[in-house]
Amino acid sequence: MEVILESRGGHDGAATGGHYGSWARIWASREGITKITIIKDEHSFTPGRLAYHKDTVIIDVVPNENFNEEKDYILCEHKRSPNPFLGGSSSREYYELLFGKKMPAWADFPKAWSCWVRNFEVQGSAIKHILKKVPTAKEYIEYAQRKTAKGTITNAWLEVAEHCEKVTGKKLGDIRGSGTWTAVDAMPIRIAQRLGGWKPPVPRPVYGERDAVLVASPYKLPK
């Protein structure tokens, strides 16, 4: 199966400099069950006032004769290096099962977490808890719920948190998370949790430690 392992670039300008774009890592349930071939490995650099670079690595990933269809798995972890200076630059990441019959629980967690965060009951319960603790936060919450752009939503929930801190005297810490849409959607949940006493109506997913072997990445190319 063909996988784009690296597709990042950028230049040294202040607005869009750095190393941004899509990349990936390949994980296997154990050593010695994959065969990986490099299809394309290109790195270009254009000197100048805004020196530009582009890195592209494409590989072919297949299981070898040691792969056990019933027990083993090979995953692709799709990642993205967002441009912090460019509005709307995505940082969405997810796992894809390439070979094997079942996605391991640790790799399925991001999807399960995203579904839990966006659950209507969970969101509603978190907001009700905030209002129970800080009734005067109602206007701030309603304002946050009316916003549609990621940046304005984030700032609005930060204002909710700041108001809650002033009223309760309790420091809530940084509630922004990683900057993904899921992280933004989780902001009211973080506020509810840190105010204390909130119990979600739906059990939150359990995070499991990654139990796999890294077999390929832009920093670990097959020989």
C-alpha positions, 0 to 999 in steps of 0.5 A, a space after each residue: 500500500 502506497 503511503 505519503 510519509 512526508 509532504 512538507 515544505 516552507 520558506 524562511 519568511 516570517 509569515 509562512 516559514 518553517 516546515 509545514 504540511 502532512 507527514 506520517 508514521 508507520 506502526 506495527 504490532 511487532 518487529 519483523 512483520 513489514 516490508 517497506 520500499 521507498 518509491 520516492 525520496 525527493 528534497 528540493 531547496 531553492 535559495 534566495 531571500 525567502 529560501 524555499 524547501 520541499 520534502 517528499 517521501 513516498 513508500 510502499 508498505 506491505 506485510 511480509 510472511 511473518 504477519 499474522 492476520 488474526 493477531 498482528 496489525 500495521 497502522 498509518 498515523 497521519 500527522 500534520 505540522 500546521 503553520 502557526 502564522 496561517 489562519 485555518 492551517 489544520 493540525 488534524 491527526 488520525 490513525 488508519 488501519 492498513 493491515 490486520 482485522 482490528 484497530 488496537 484500542 490505543 489507536 482508536 482512542 483519538 476517534 473515540 475521544 472526538 466522538 465523546 467530546 462532541 456528544 450532545 449530552 456531554 456538552 450539555 452537562 458540562 455547560 449546565 455544571 458551569 452555570 451551576 457553579 457560576 450563574 453569571 457566566 451565562 452571557 459569556 457562554 451564550 456568546 461562545 455558542 454563537 461563534 463559528 470561527 475557531 479563533 473567536 470560539 477559542 477566545 470566547 471560551 477563554 473569557 468564560 474561563 477567566 470569568 469563572 476564575 474571577 468569581 470562584 477564585 480557582 485557577 483553571 489553567 490553560 484550557 486551550 489544548 492542542 489547537 485542533 477542532 476537537 480541542 476547541 470543542 473540549 474547552 467547556 468540558 475542561 472548564 467543567 472538570 476544573 471547576 470540580 464536581 462534574 461527572 459526565 453522563 457518558 463515560 469518557 474513553 480510556 486512554 491506553 499506552 501505545 503498544 507498537 513498534 515504529 517501523 517508518 517515519 520521515 526520521 526513520 526511513 527503511 534502508 
